[in-house]
C-alpha cells in the first residue's frame, strides 16, 4: 500500500482550492466506505485526479 504525506501548504503546483476539494472528497470517500457504498464514477474520477495532481505537485516541488 502506498501512502502519500501532504505538506498541507498550497503552492504553485497544488492550490488551496484543490486542497480543500481533496479534503471534501476524502470525507465523502470515507463516509461511503463506512456505509459499504461506492462513490459515483464522477466523484471517483475527481478524487483520483486530485490525488494525482497532489502527487505531481509534491514531485515537482521536491525536484
TORKOLTI-180619 format. One record per atom (N, C-alpha, C, CB): atom name; residue in one letter; residue number from 1; z, x, y. Coordinates in steps of 0.2 Angstrom, whole numbers, plus 5000, padded with zeros to 4 digits. Glycine has a CB too. Layout:
BEGIN
{at:CA&aa:a&i:NUM&z:Z&x:X&y:Y}
...
END
This chain:
BEGIN
{at:N&aa:x&i:1&z:5000&x:5004&y:4994}
{at:CA&aa:x&i:1&z:5000&x:5000&y:5000}
{at:C&aa:x&i:1&z:5000&x:5004&y:5006}
{at:CB&aa:x&i:1&z:5006&x:4995&y:5000}
{at:N&aa:x&i:2&z:4996&x:5003&y:5011}
{at:CA&aa:x&i:2&z:4995&x:5007&y:5017}
{at:C&aa:x&i:2&z:4999&x:5003&y:5022}
{at:CB&aa:x&i:2&z:4988&x:5008&y:5019}
{at:N&aa:x&i:3&z:5003&x:5007&y:5026}
{at:CA&aa:x&i:3&z:5007&x:5004&y:5032}
{at:C&aa:x&i:3&z:5005&x:5007&y:5038}
{at:CB&aa:x&i:3&z:5014&x:5004&y:5031}
{at:N&aa:x&i:4&z:5004&x:5003&y:5043}
{at:CA&aa:x&i:4&z:5002&x:5006&y:5050}
{at:C&aa:x&i:4&z:5008&x:5006&y:5054}
{at:CB&aa:x&i:4&z:4996&x:5003&y:5053}
{at:N&aa:x&i:5&z:5010&x:5011&y:5058}
{at:CA&aa:x&i:5&z:5015&x:5011&y:5063}
{at:C&aa:x&i:5&z:5012&x:5010&y:5070}
{at:CB&aa:x&i:5&z:5020&x:5017&y:5062}
{at:N&aa:x&i:6&z:5014&x:5006&y:5074}
{at:CA&aa:x&i:6&z:5011&x:5005&y:5080}
{at:C&aa:x&i:6&z:5016&x:5008&y:5086}
{at:CB&aa:x&i:6&z:5011&x:4997&y:5082}
{at:N&aa:x&i:7&z:5012&x:5010&y:5091}
{at:CA&aa:x&i:7&z:5016&x:5013&y:5096}
{at:C&aa:x&i:7&z:5019&x:5008&y:5101}
{at:CB&aa:x&i:7&z:5012&x:5018&y:5100}
{at:N&aa:x&i:8&z:5017&x:5002&y:5100}
{at:CA&aa:x&i:8&z:5019&x:4996&y:5104}
{at:C&aa:x&i:8&z:5018&x:4997&y:5112}
{at:CB&aa:x&i:8&z:5026&x:4995&y:5103}
{at:N&aa:x&i:9&z:5013&x:5002&y:5114}
{at:CA&aa:x&i:9&z:5011&x:5003&y:5121}
{at:C&aa:x&i:9&z:5004&x:5001&y:5121}
{at:CB&aa:x&i:9&z:5013&x:5010&y:5123}
{at:N&aa:x&i:10&z:5002&x:4997&y:5126}
{at:CA&aa:x&i:10&z:4995&x:4996&y:5127}
{at:C&aa:x&i:10&z:4992&x:5003&y:5130}
{at:CB&aa:x&i:10&z:4994&x:4990&y:5132}
{at:N&aa:x&i:11&z:4985&x:5003&y:5128}
{at:CA&aa:x&i:11&z:4982&x:5009&y:5131}
{at:C&aa:x&i:11&z:4974&x:5007&y:5131}
{at:CB&aa:x&i:11&z:4982&x:5015&y:5126}
{at:N&aa:x&i:12&z:4970&x:5012&y:5133}
{at:CA&aa:x&i:12&z:4963&x:5011&y:5134}
{at:C&aa:x&i:12&z:4960&x:5008&y:5127}
{at:CB&aa:x&i:12&z:4959&x:5017&y:5136}
{at:N&aa:x&i:13&z:4963&x:5010&y:5122}
{at:CA&aa:x&i:13&z:4959&x:5008&y:5115}
{at:C&aa:x&i:13&z:4962&x:5002&y:5112}
{at:CB&aa:x&i:13&z:4961&x:5014&y:5110}
{at:N&aa:x&i:14&z:4968&x:4999&y:5114}
{at:CA&aa:x&i:14&z:4971&x:4993&y:5111}
{at:C&aa:x&i:14&z:4975&x:4990&y:5117}
{at:CB&aa:x&i:14&z:4975&x:4994&y:5105}
{at:N&aa:x&i:15&z:4973&x:4985&y:5120}
{at:CA&aa:x&i:15&z:4976&x:4982&y:5126}
{at:C&aa:x&i:15&z:4982&x:4978&y:5125}
{at:CB&aa:x&i:15&z:4971&x:4978&y:5130}
{at:N&aa:x&i:16&z:4986&x:4977&y:5130}
{at:CA&aa:x&i:16&z:4992&x:4972&y:5130}
{at:C&aa:x&i:16&z:4990&x:4966&y:5127}
{at:CB&aa:x&i:16&z:4995&x:4972&y:5136}
{at:N&aa:x&i:17&z:4984&x:4963&y:5129}
{at:CA&aa:x&i:17&z:4982&x:4956&y:5127}
{at:C&aa:x&i:17&z:4981&x:4956&y:5119}
{at:CB&aa:x&i:17&z:4976&x:4954&y:5131}
{at:N&aa:x&i:18&z:4977&x:4962&y:5117}
{at:CA&aa:x&i:18&z:4976&x:4962&y:5110}
{at:C&aa:x&i:18&z:4983&x:4963&y:5106}
{at:CB&aa:x&i:18&z:4972&x:4968&y:5108}
{at:N&aa:x&i:19&z:4988&x:4967&y:5109}
{at:CA&aa:x&i:19&z:4994&x:4967&y:5105}
{at:C&aa:x&i:19&z:4998&x:4961&y:5105}
{at:CB&aa:x&i:19&z:4998&x:4972&y:5109}
{at:N&aa:x&i:20&z:4997&x:4957&y:5110}
{at:CA&aa:x&i:20&z:5000&x:4950&y:5110}
{at:C&aa:x&i:20&z:4997&x:4946&y:5105}
{at:CB&aa:x&i:20&z:5000&x:4947&y:5117}
{at:N&aa:x&i:21&z:4991&x:4946&y:5105}
{at:CA&aa:x&i:21&z:4987&x:4941&y:5100}
{at:C&aa:x&i:21&z:4988&x:4944&y:5093}
{at:CB&aa:x&i:21&z:4979&x:4942&y:5101}
{at:N&aa:x&i:22&z:4989&x:4950&y:5092}
{at:CA&aa:x&i:22&z:4990&x:4953&y:5085}
{at:C&aa:x&i:22&z:4997&x:4950&y:5083}
{at:CB&aa:x&i:22&z:4990&x:4960&y:5085}
{at:N&aa:x&i:23&z:5002&x:4951&y:5087}
{at:CA&aa:x&i:23&z:5009&x:4948&y:5085}
{at:C&aa:x&i:23&z:5009&x:4941&y:5084}
{at:CB&aa:x&i:23&z:5014&x:4950&y:5091}
{at:N&aa:x&i:24&z:5005&x:4937&y:5087}
{at:CA&aa:x&i:24&z:5004&x:4930&y:5086}
{at:C&aa:x&i:24&z:5001&x:4929&y:5079}
{at:CB&aa:x&i:24&z:5000&x:4926&y:5092}
{at:N&aa:x&i:25&z:4996&x:4932&y:5078}
{at:CA&aa:x&i:25&z:4993&x:4932&y:5071}
{at:C&aa:x&i:25&z:4997&x:4934&y:5065}
{at:CB&aa:x&i:25&z:4986&x:4936&y:5071}
{at:N&aa:x&i:26&z:5001&x:4939&y:5066}
{at:CA&aa:x&i:26&z:5006&x:4941&y:5061}
{at:C&aa:x&i:26&z:5011&x:4936&y:5060}
{at:CB&aa:x&i:26&z:5009&x:4948&y:5063}
{at:N&aa:x&i:27&z:5013&x:4933&y:5065}
{at:CA&aa:x&i:27&z:5018&x:4927&y:5064}
{at:C&aa:x&i:27&z:5015&x:4922&y:5060}
{at:CB&aa:x&i:27&z:5021&x:4925&y:5071}
{at:N&aa:x&i:28&z:5009&x:4920&y:5062}
{at:CA&aa:x&i:28&z:5006&x:4914&y:5058}
{at:C&aa:x&i:28&z:5004&x:4916&y:5051}
{at:CB&aa:x&i:28&z:4999&x:4913&y:5062}
{at:N&aa:x&i:29&z:5003&x:4923&y:5050}
{at:CA&aa:x&i:29&z:5001&x:4925&y:5043}
{at:C&aa:x&i:29&z:5008&x:4925&y:5039}
{at:CB&aa:x&i:29&z:4999&x:4932&y:5043}
{at:N&aa:x&i:30&z:5013&x:4927&y:5042}
{at:CA&aa:x&i:30&z:5020&x:4927&y:5038}
{at:C&aa:x&i:30&z:5022&x:4920&y:5037}
{at:CB&aa:x&i:30&z:5025&x:4931&y:5042}
{at:N&aa:x&i:31&z:5021&x:4915&y:5041}
{at:CA&aa:x&i:31&z:5023&x:4908&y:5041}
{at:C&aa:x&i:31&z:5019&x:4905&y:5035}
{at:CB&aa:x&i:31&z:5022&x:4904&y:5047}
{at:N&aa:x&i:32&z:5012&x:4907&y:5035}
{at:CA&aa:x&i:32&z:5008&x:4904&y:5030}
{at:C&aa:x&i:32&z:5010&x:4907&y:5023}
{at:CB&aa:x&i:32&z:5000&x:4906&y:5031}
{at:N&aa:x&i:33&z:5012&x:4913&y:5022}
{at:CA&aa:x&i:33&z:5014&x:4916&y:5016}
{at:C&aa:x&i:33&z:5020&x:4912&y:5014}
{at:CB&aa:x&i:33&z:5015&x:4923&y:5017}
{at:N&aa:x&i:34&z:5025&x:4911&y:5018}
{at:CA&aa:x&i:34&z:5031&x:4908&y:5016}
{at:C&aa:x&i:34&z:5030&x:4901&y:5014}
{at:CB&aa:x&i:34&z:5036&x:4907&y:5022}
{at:N&aa:x&i:35&z:5025&x:4897&y:5016}
{at:CA&aa:x&i:35&z:5023&x:4891&y:5014}
{at:C&aa:x&i:35&z:5018&x:4891&y:5008}
{at:CB&aa:x&i:35&z:5020&x:4887&y:5019}
{at:N&aa:x&i:36&z:5016&x:4897&y:5005}
{at:CA&aa:x&i:36&z:5012&x:4898&y:5000}
{at:C&aa:x&i:36&z:5005&x:4895&y:5002}
{at:CB&aa:x&i:36&z:5014&x:4895&y:4994}
{at:N&aa:x&i:37&z:5003&x:4896&y:5008}
{at:CA&aa:x&i:37&z:4996&x:4894&y:5011}
{at:C&aa:x&i:37&z:4992&x:4900&y:5013}
{at:CB&aa:x&i:37&z:4997&x:4889&y:5017}
{at:N&aa:x&i:38&z:4986&x:4899&y:5015}
{at:CA&aa:x&i:38&z:4982&x:4905&y:5017}
{at:C&aa:x&i:38&z:4980&x:4903&y:5024}
{at:CB&aa:x&i:38&z:4976&x:4906&y:5013}
{at:N&aa:x&i:39&z:4978&x:4908&y:5028}
{at:CA&aa:x&i:39&z:4976&x:4907&y:5035}
{at:C&aa:x&i:39&z:4969&x:4904&y:5034}
{at:CB&aa:x&i:39&z:4976&x:4914&y:5039}
{at:N&aa:x&i:40&z:4966&x:4901&y:5039}
{at:CA&aa:x&i:40&z:4959&x:4899&y:5039}
{at:C&aa:x&i:40&z:4955&x:4905&y:5039}
{at:CB&aa:x&i:40&z:4958&x:4894&y:5045}
{at:N&aa:x&i:41&z:4949&x:4904&y:5037}
{at:CA&aa:x&i:41&z:4944&x:4910&y:5037}
{at:C&aa:x&i:41&z:4944&x:4913&y:5044}
{at:CB&aa:x&i:41&z:4937&x:4908&y:5035}
{at:N&aa:x&i:42&z:4943&x:4909&y:5050}
{at:CA&aa:x&i:42&z:4943&x:4912&y:5056}
{at:C&aa:x&i:42&z:4949&x:4916&y:5058}
{at:CB&aa:x&i:42&z:4942&x:4906&y:5061}
{at:N&aa:x&i:43&z:4955&x:4913&y:5056}
{at:CA&aa:x&i:43&z:4961&x:4916&y:5058}
{at:C&aa:x&i:43&z:4962&x:4923&y:5054}
{at:CB&aa:x&i:43&z:4967&x:4912&y:5056}
{at:N&aa:x&i:44&z:4960&x:4923&y:5048}
{at:CA&aa:x&i:44&z:4960&x:4929&y:5044}
{at:C&aa:x&i:44&z:4955&x:4934&y:5047}
{at:CB&aa:x&i:44&z:4958&x:4927&y:5037}
{at:N&aa:x&i:45&z:4949&x:4932&y:5049}
{at:CA&aa:x&i:45&z:4944&x:4937&y:5052}
{at:C&aa:x&i:45&z:4947&x:4940&y:5058}
{at:CB&aa:x&i:45&z:4938&x:4933&y:5053}
{at:N&aa:x&i:46&z:4950&x:4936&y:5063}
{at:CA&aa:x&i:46&z:4953&x:4938&y:5069}
{at:C&aa:x&i:46&z:4959&x:4943&y:5067}
{at:CB&aa:x&i:46&z:4956&x:4932&y:5073}
{at:N&aa:x&i:47&z:4963&x:4942&y:5063}
{at:CA&aa:x&i:47&z:4969&x:4946&y:5061}
{at:C&aa:x&i:47&z:4966&x:4953&y:5058}
{at:CB&aa:x&i:47&z:4973&x:4943&y:5055}
{at:N&aa:x&i:48&z:4961&x:4953&y:5054}
{at:CA&aa:x&i:48&z:4958&x:4959&y:5051}
{at:C&aa:x&i:48&z:4955&x:4963&y:5057}
{at:CB&aa:x&i:48&z:4953&x:4957&y:5046}
{at:N&aa:x&i:49&z:4951&x:4959&y:5061}
{at:CA&aa:x&i:49&z:4948&x:4963&y:5067}
{at:C&aa:x&i:49&z:4953&x:4966&y:5072}
{at:CB&aa:x&i:49&z:4944&x:4958&y:5071}
{at:N&aa:x&i:50&z:4959&x:4963&y:5073}
{at:CA&aa:x&i:50&z:4964&x:4966&y:5077}
{at:C&aa:x&i:50&z:4967&x:4972&y:5074}
{at:CB&aa:x&i:50&z:4969&x:4960&y:5079}
{at:N&aa:x&i:51&z:4968&x:4971&y:5067}
{at:CA&aa:x&i:51&z:4972&x:4977&y:5064}
{at:C&aa:x&i:51&z:4967&x:4983&y:5064}
{at:CB&aa:x&i:51&z:4973&x:4975&y:5056}
{at:N&aa:x&i:52&z:4960&x:4981&y:5063}
{at:CA&aa:x&i:52&z:4956&x:4987&y:5063}
{at:C&aa:x&i:52&z:4955&x:4990&y:5070}
{at:CB&aa:x&i:52&z:4949&x:4984&y:5060}
{at:N&aa:x&i:53&z:4955&x:4986&y:5075}
{at:CA&aa:x&i:53&z:4955&x:4988&y:5082}
{at:C&aa:x&i:53&z:4961&x:4993&y:5083}
{at:CB&aa:x&i:53&z:4954&x:4983&y:5087}
{at:N&aa:x&i:54&z:4967&x:4990&y:5081}
{at:CA&aa:x&i:54&z:4973&x:4994&y:5082}
{at:C&aa:x&i:54&z:4973&x:5001&y:5079}
{at:CB&aa:x&i:54&z:4979&x:4990&y:5080}
{at:N&aa:x&i:55&z:4970&x:5001&y:5072}
{at:CA&aa:x&i:55&z:4970&x:5007&y:5069}
{at:C&aa:x&i:55&z:4965&x:5012&y:5072}
{at:CB&aa:x&i:55&z:4967&x:5006&y:5061}
{at:N&aa:x&i:56&z:4959&x:5009&y:5074}
{at:CA&aa:x&i:56&z:4954&x:5013&y:5078}
{at:C&aa:x&i:56&z:4957&x:5016&y:5084}
{at:CB&aa:x&i:56&z:4948&x:5010&y:5079}
{at:N&aa:x&i:57&z:4961&x:5012&y:5088}
{at:CA&aa:x&i:57&z:4964&x:5014&y:5094}
{at:C&aa:x&i:57&z:4969&x:5020&y:5093}
{at:CB&aa:x&i:57&z:4967&x:5009&y:5097}
{at:N&aa:x&i:58&z:4973&x:5019&y:5087}
{at:CA&aa:x&i:58&z:4978&x:5024&y:5086}
{at:C&aa:x&i:58&z:4974&x:5031&y:5084}
{at:CB&aa:x&i:58&z:4982&x:5022&y:5080}
{at:N&aa:x&i:59&z:4969&x:5030&y:5080}
{at:CA&aa:x&i:59&z:4965&x:5036&y:5078}
{at:C&aa:x&i:59&z:4962&x:5040&y:5084}
{at:CB&aa:x&i:59&z:4959&x:5034&y:5073}
{at:N&aa:x&i:60&z:4959&x:5036&y:5089}
{at:CA&aa:x&i:60&z:4956&x:5039&y:5094}
{at:C&aa:x&i:60&z:4961&x:5042&y:5099}
{at:CB&aa:x&i:60&z:4951&x:5034&y:5098}
{at:N&aa:x&i:61&z:4967&x:5039&y:5100}
{at:CA&aa:x&i:61&z:4972&x:5041&y:5104}
{at:C&aa:x&i:61&z:4975&x:5047&y:5101}
{at:CB&aa:x&i:61&z:4977&x:5036&y:5106}
{at:N&aa:x&i:62&z:4975&x:5048&y:5095}
{at:CA&aa:x&i:62&z:4978&x:5054&y:5091}
{at:C&aa:x&i:62&z:4973&x:5060&y:5092}
{at:CB&aa:x&i:62&z:4979&x:5052&y:5084}
{at:N&aa:x&i:63&z:4967&x:5059&y:5092}
{at:CA&aa:x&i:63&z:4962&x:5064&y:5092}
{at:C&aa:x&i:63&z:4962&x:5068&y:5099}
{at:CB&aa:x&i:63&z:4955&x:5062&y:5091}
END
